[in-house]
Amino acid sequence: MTQPTKPVKTESFEKNVERLDAIVRQLEDAELPLERALQLYEEGMKLSEVCHKQLEEAEGRIEILMKKAGGKVAAEPFAPEKPETP
């Protein structure tokens, strides 16, 4: 009997990465039944999406301190550089 995939919970980023690592190790097992591999892959993809969203949220919260004229330090929103297109 196959095991259902675990529902993706809102865990810390670190816990989600640990689970993704465990999934990858299981998927590397050549004797893993196909159905279980598909379940793990699906769970991994969902976790990957959750981690990506967590990183985007963290990026939005990052502020860069810039020294202004007069020696005052002010926070500015983080604006990542956009890659140049050829």
Buried (B, 14 or more C-beta within 10 A) or exposed (E): EEEEBEEBEEBEBEEBBEBBEEBEEEEEEEEEEEEBBEBBEEBBEBBBEBBEEBEEEEEEEEEEEEEEEEEEEEEEEEEEEEEEEE
